[in-house]
Amino acid sequence: MTKVRFAPSPTGKLHLGSARTAVFNWLYARHTGGKLVLRIEDTDLSRSQEIYTESIIKDMKWMGMDYDEFYKQSDRFEIYRSYVDKLLEMGKAYYCTCSREDLLARNSAKGLMDQAAKYDGNCRGKKEKPAGDFVVRLDIGGDRDIAFKDVVKARINVNTKELDDYVILKSDGSPTYNFAVVVDDALMEMTHIIRGEDHITNTTKQIILYENLGFTIPQFAHLPLVMGKDKAPLSKRKGSTNIEYYRAQGILPSALLNAIARLGWSHGNDEVFTMEELMRYFDIEKLSKSNAVYDEEKMMWLNGKHMRALPLEKFIQDFEEFLKETNLPKQGKMLENQWFLMALDGLRGRHSNLKSLYEETLSFAQNVFSMDEKALPVLEELKKNVDIEKAYVEVKKWLLAMKNWENRAEIEENLKSTAAQHSVKLGDLIQRLRIQLTGKTISPDIILLFRLLGEETVKRMERP
């Protein structure tokens, strides 16, 4: 059975790059009928915060991503220490008391001025636990090649000369990332590790640990980076790329899931997918080898597609959640349930995000009117046509007598017959009505407009 994991560190909000890792792992688990583990990697005790753990879980839940098992590395320190002891007993790890200053001094004496120079193995072979501060380092062994097959990158080969005896247990007793992740992935029986290509060097280091501890090595898939349109890698510290930001901007969870899934994966030329389609089609064998470029305009386009395609009941549910999340109030006719549902269903096709949909819905709910300066000269020109004005007066008469605002066919037929009766173009008559009712040259469908405004329709028509 396939088993994968999403393993974020709770040092910041979930951003698009990390969210893509979560989405790809979740989709692969669901596509194969496997399991997804959510593992919070909080071994960095000084930077990890519970508020970010809660935020990550909230974002995943909002996007519809569930998980089958949950762990926090901070609860597993005793497990990691037992494996450190095992490596020490095997002679595969050793105690190190070298300070950073010691290493810099020795490197300087050798003419190596690079502060990031590799550890020189000064303490290699130390078996007795020191009395003072110390770390534990992995003995990576002699000069050899570490090779592994990668789903995306094909075969990767790294020589151990490029590595050093890295720390597996820090001086505060906490494990390092490269150590804890191997122990966890092995004990949790991961079959596939799907993560960013920035982990390739880590993978080489980790394979040595897999071998030393006798663990089965999983299949690796290293994802190319997610870049912005400026070709710079996206970062969790770029505020506009975190999931919370897009939720507040009125992006639907289904659209965000769709957009993220397309960052390095494809299914023919298709762009728009439901969650069910993503789970059915997703396959790591179809992952791209090239960097993915995130385009916010495309995100908005996809969001508009999802806004129009979602069943009304689900769309209303997402909209209500958006209002709650952003503390946006319902006002005016938005409090009338039937009117509210009609407005959202009728207006959603005009928007690419829930925020702008809310603003337009609210303007009708509160009977807000303002004349666009670009629309005014168009209105004045239309008013000069006597026949259009006669037709306009005729529309006002039968609107006053309107009994059933829901009868679209009747209203449509009345508009057509009135235009024909007065020998004017239907489009000109509708434009005359549109500007008078909204103050704009572009508006919702005129019949929807009548229904949104209701009795306010005639009141606006009587304005000079």
Buried (B, 14 or more C-beta within 10 A) or exposed (E): EBBBBBBBBBBBBBBBBBBBBBBBBBBBBBBBEBBBBBBBBBBBEEEBEEEBBEBBBBBBEBBEBEBEEEBBBBEBBEBBBEBBEBBBEEEBBBBBBBEEEBBBEBBEEEEBEEEEBBBBBEBBEBEEEEEEEBBBBBBBEEEEEBEBEBBBBEEBEBEBEEBBBBBBBBBEEBBBBBBBBBBBBBEBEBBBBBBBBEBBEBBBBBBBBBEBBEBEBBBBBBBBBBBBEEEEBBBBEBEEBBBBBBBBBBBBBBBBBBBBBBBBBEBEEEBBBBBEBBBBBBEBEEBBEEBBBBBBEEBBBBBBBBBEBBEEEEBBEBBEBBBEBBEBEBEBBBEEEEBBBBBBEBBBEBBBBBBBBBEBBBBBBEBEBEBBEEBEEBBEEBBEBEBBBBBBEBBBEBBEEBEEBEEBEBBBEBBEEBBEEBEBEBEBBBBBBBBBBBBBBEBBBBBBBBBBBBEBBBEBBEEE
